[in-house]
Amino acid sequence: MSIEKKDKISKEKINKMLGELMYFSDCQITHTFTDIHTPFSLSINKQKNEIYFQITFTENKLIELYKDISSATLALHKLLNNE
């Protein structure tokens, strides 16, 4: 998915992306967002029946954990759209 800096990404697109990444079992997937107002990395950790989404802010190393896709989607939407 190609998103230009000026484009806003919808909650539906974020939710679909996270849902597709949840397909993989027993894995950790990390993506780093650097070319935005607040740089951060998103890690999706899935082991057996547990899954969580971890957002780590690059500058201050603050970590936010989300245990459901809807909360993670909302947090990502705010970050990616600078809200």
N, C-alpha and C positions, 0 to 999 in steps of 0.2 A: 504494500500500500504506500503510495507516494503522497506526501502531504507537504505542501509548501508552507513556509513560515507564516505567511499572511492568512492561510486558511484555518478555519476553526474545525476541530474534529468533534463529531457528535458523540453523545453518550452511547448511541446504538452501535457506532463503529468500534468504540473502545470495548464495549461489552462483548461484541462478536469476536474481537481480537483475543480478549482474555479467555473467552470460551474455547476458542480453537487451541490456545496454548495449554489449557487444562486437559486436553485430550491425552497428552503424554503421561505415562505413569512412572512413578518413582524417579523424579527428575528435579533439577533446579535450572530454571531459565532466567537469565539476567539480561536486561537491555538498559543501556545508559543514554539518557537524554541530555545533551550538552549544549545544543544551540537554541536554548530557550531562556526565559527570564530567570528561572530558578532551576539550575541543573540538578538532576537526580538520577538514581538508577531504580529500576523496578525489577524485583526478583520474584519469581513464582516458584514456590517450593511445594512439591507434591510427593507424599510418601504414604503408601497404603491408602487409608481412608481420610487422611488429613491433607488439607491444602491451605496455604496462606500466601498472601501477597505482601511483600515488604517493599516499602519505598524508603530509600536512603538518600538524604540530601547531601550533595557533594561538598558543599562549603562547610557545613557545621556537623556533619556525620549524624544528624538526628535521624532516628528510625521510626517509621510508622508501620504498624502491622494491621492487616485486614484479613478476616477469616471468611469473608463472603464476597462474591463477585460484584454485587451491587454497591457495596461500600467502596471497594477498590475502584470501580468504574467512576463513581462520583468524585473521589479524590483525584484520580488521573485527569478527569475532565476539567476540574478546576485548575490543576497545574499546567496542563497542556494549552489551555485557553487563557492563562494568566488572569484568572478570576479570583 
